Amino acid sequence: MMNRATLCLLVLVSGCADIPGRARHDLVGMGRSELISCAGVPDNTATLPDGEVLQWRQDQQVQGPFTLKGPMSLELDLSGHGTCHFVARLRKGRVDQVEYTGPSGTLLGPYSACRPLVLACERFVMR
């Protein structure tokens, strides 16, 4: 049987891991200037006939929360590692679509490595 502390930790971790998933919907409609003010200057941009695509890159490996280190450099890592590219498609100066690319799976979820890229924007939307 699971104790209360474990249950609270699981709820907290699952709420944090879902931020990239929520951002896929919450950021739609956000203006270009607001997106850049919360996400920062994009690493890549591409102009399309009907809008543009902005990309932010998290290329440093993000490590999950479960690594055990022991004596004699023994290390057990059950968490997974990941990188993320946050891609926003804009039409008429507003976010129309949000996608993520890159191997971003950790114990916190399939897009947990994307969390640092969208956290400030998600907080901005939730105000």
N, C-alpha and C positions, 0 to 999 in steps of 0.2 A: 504494500500500500504506500502511496506517495504522501510524504508529509507536506505541510503547508508551505514551508520555505522552498522546497523543490518546485512545487506548483507555481508559486509566485515568480520564481526565477524563469521557469519555462514560459510563462505568460509575458514577462518583460522581454525576454530574448525574442520571442516570436513577434512581438509588436515592433521591435527595432528592425528585425529582418524584413518586415513587410513595407518599409518606407519606399524602396524602389518600385515595388508593385503599385503602391498608392500614387506615387508620383507620375506613373504612366497616365493616370486619369486626371489627377489634380492639376497638373501643369498645362493641360490642354486649354487654350484660350489666353494664356499668359502672354503679355507683350514682349517683344524682343529686348527692349531696354531693361525690363524687370528681370527677365531670364538671365541676362548677362550680369546684372547687379547682384543676383544671388548665387549664380553658378561660377562667375568669373569669366574672363576672356576665353573664348573657345580655342582649342588647339588647332582645329581645322574648320574651314568653311567652304561651302560649295554653292554657287549660284545656279539655280534651276530656272527654266522658263516660267514656272508657276510659283516660285518662292526661293527658299534656300534651306540648306542643311548645315547645322552647327554640330560639332563633335568635341567632347571633352574626353581626355584619356587619363585613366588611372592604370599606368603600366607597371608600377611597383607591386609585387606580390602582396596581397592582403591575406593575412593568415587568420584562420579561424580560432576559436577560443579554447581548444583542447589540445595542449601540448604538454607532455610529461618529460622532464629531464632528470636523469639519474647520474650516478657516479660513472667515471671513465667515459665521458662524452656520450653516454647512452641517451637516446632521445626517441620518444614515441609520439608521433603526430597523427591524430585521428581526425583532424579537422578539415583538411583540404586547403588549397590555396587558390587565389583567383586574381584576375585583372578585370578591368571593365572599361568599355567605351560607351559613354552616354551620348546618344544621338537624338537631336531634336530637329524635326522638320517644321519649317515655318511657312505659312501662306498668309499673304497680306499683313506681314509683320507680327503674326501671332502664332503660338505653338499649335500645330495641328496634330502632331504625332510624336511620341517618345518611345525609343527603343534602346536596348542594351546589347552590346556584342562583347565577345571575349569569354574565356573560360573563368567564370566567376562563382563557381559552386563551392561553398564551405558548409560547415554544420549549421550556420545561421540561415541557409537557404540558397536558392539558385542565383540570386542577384545580390547577395550580401556584399560583394566587393564593390558594388555600385553605390552603396549607401553614402559614402563620403562625398560623392559627386552631386547628389541630389538633396542632401539633408537640409542645407540652408534654404533651398527653394521650397521644399515641402513645409518648412517652418514659416516661410514668408506667406505661403498660400493659406496656412491654417490660422494666421492672425486674424 
